[in-house]
Every structure is written in C-alpha cells, then in structure tokens.
Amino acid sequence: MNGVFPEKRVCLMKKIALYPGTFDPVTLGHVDIVIRAVGLFDNLTVAVSDNPDKNALFTVEQRVEMLRAALKEVDRISVTSFEGLTAKFAKSIGATAIIRGLRAVSDFEFEFQMALMNRKIEPDVETVFLMPKDKYSFISSSLVKDIAKRGGDISHFVPPLVSDAISKRYSG
C-alpha cells in the first residue's frame, strides 16, 4: 500500500446506525431521514431521548409508540428510548454511526459541535449528516406544536396519527 491506507480492511460486520432525538412530535422530516438512513445502513435504531431539560408534549413511551406506528412499514429498524449520553448509547448498541438531520445552515453549527463532542466521547462512532427532501426542510417539532397550539392545520407536516394525537392534546 502507499502509506495513506496502511491496510485494506474488509468489513464483514453489519453497519448499524443510531438516529437519536426527542421526536416531540415525530414529523415527516424525521420519517424522511429514517428512510434515507435505512438506505445506507444494514440496521437503524431510532431512539427517543429522555431529556428532562425539555418540556415535552408527550411522554417518552407515547413518542416511542408514535414512532413505531409511523415507521411500521420501514424494514431493518427498531425503535426504543434511552437516557444519558448519545455517544455512549450508540456504542452500547454496536452502532458505528449517529444519524443527524440538517434542515438548514442554521442547524449546522449546533450539530457540528455535538458531532465533535460525541467523537471525543466515543472516537469509533462517526456522525453522518443527512438532509431531508426540500419539502420537509422547514419543518421542526417546535413549529408543529406552535401551529397546532394556535389551531392551525399540521396534517401536511406529521403522520396522521401524530396529527390526531396533537389535536386531541390541544383541544382538551
């Protein structure tokens, strides 16, 4: 070899990725990122972060169930929840990559800092940035909640079961 690549490695292991997030609520942008990631990895774990610092609309269990329902037709995924550091959880499930969605340039600075911190915590786990389709690039869970809270139609931004759950939450 030429010294740049000291040895040729053949990877016979399955490539496992982790897509973590609060998913409060899951949006069509999240679903799009899952579909893109499944095309790149053998297995994908979608994991709901139990972040006590965030004031969530739905419990962790509700978010896990909504994700499972929204992604029921997607193969090679599992949906779970976790607490603690994302990089440590990724390593614990055998993931070699953490998937992060980038909607706009404004997301990049925060995500870049997190990727570097995760690399420091677990050097063998890479961060892979994926962009959703253009039509989902402006959707965020916060905006969806804000629109719903003010009586707006969110059906174009979230899976139908999520739209129903949010409508019930704000109408009661």
N, C-alpha and C positions, 0 to 999 in steps of 0.2 A: 504494500500500500504506500501511498505518497506522504504519510505522516499527518495529513489533515484528518483522515479517517483511519486511526490506527488498527482497527479490526472491523471486519464485516460481521454485523450482528443479524441474526435471523430471529425474529420474534415469533415464537410458536404459542405464546400466551394470548388469551383473549384480551382485546383492548376494551377496558372498562372506563367509563366516564361518569362523573357526578355533575348533575345540574342542580345546584342548591338555590334556594330563595325563600322569601316569606310567602309568596304566592297568595297575597291577601288583597284581592282575589286573583285566581288564575285568569289570564287574558288570552286572547287569540294569538297575541305576540309570543307568549310563553309556549303555547302549543306549537307554533311555527318553529321556534328554536328547538324544541324536543324532536320534531320531525327531521330537522336538519342534522342534529347531533346523532340520531339513530342511523343516519346515512353514513356517518363517519366512524362509528364505534360499534363493537360487537354487542355490548350491553350498556345500558344507561340507567343509572339510578337518579330519579328525580326526588329530591329531599327537601321537605319543608323545615325551615329553620325555626326553632322555638326561641325567638328573640324577645325576652321580657322587656327590652327597652322600647319596643314598638307597641303602639296601642292598636292591636289587631281587631278587625271587624268580626272575624271568625276564629274559632278555636283551632289549634293545630290539627286535631282529629277531623274537624269539618273540612279544613283545607286539604288534608290528605285524601279524604273521600271524594271531594270535588275534583281533584287532580286524577284520581283513579277513574272516575266516571268520564271525565273529559278526554282521557287518553286510552280508554278501554280498547280501541281498535289499533293501537300502535304496538307493534311487536318489539320484543327484546328490551322492555323497560320494566322497572319496578319503582314503586312509589313508597316512600317511608318518611319519617321525620328524624330529626337529630337535634342535639343540644351541643353547645361548645364550639370549638374552632373548626371551621370548614375544612382546612387542610388536614387536620388530624382525622376527621371523619372520612375524608376521601381516602387517606392511607389505610384506614381500618377496614374499608370495603374492597380494597385492592384496586382502586381507581388510579389511573396514571394521568388523568386529566380532569380539570374542573372547567365546566362549560359556563360561560358568561355571555349574556346577550348585550349587544351595544345598539341602542336606538339612534343615538346622535353623538356628535363630537362631545357634547356636554357630559355624556356618561363616561367618556374615556379616562379622564383624569382620576376619578374615584376608582374605577375598575383597574386602572394601571397600578395605582398604589396598593390595592388589595392583592393583585397578582404578584407583585414583588414581595409583599409581606408573606403571602402563602408560600412562595418559593423559599423564603428564608426559613419558615417553619418546617416545610416538607420539600426538600430540594428535588425529590424524584417525581413530584406531581406538577405537571405543567398546567397553565391556564390557556384555554382556547376561546377566543372571542368569535362569536357568530352574530351576524346581523339578520334581523327578520326581514320579510318582504316589506317593500316600501309602504304598502297599505297598513302595516302594523307598526311602523317606526315611530309613531307619535303616541301610541297607547301606553299608559302606565296604570298600575293598580290604583295609585293615588288619584289620578284623574278620573278613572272609572267610578271610584267611590264618591268623588266630589259631584260628578254629573248625576249619579243616582240619588244622592242626598238632596239635590235640588230638583228632583222629579224628572230628569232627562232620560232619554232612551239610550240604554247601554247595550242593546242587543247586537249591535254591529262590532262590539269590542270584546265580548266574552262569550264562552259557550252558553247555550240556552239554560242549562241547569244552574249555572252561576248567576245569570241574569235573574232567574226566578228567585234564587236564594237571597240576592241583594235586594230585590224589590220587596220581598217579604220582610226583610230586616228593617228597611226604611219606612215601610208602610205601617208597621206595628209600632 
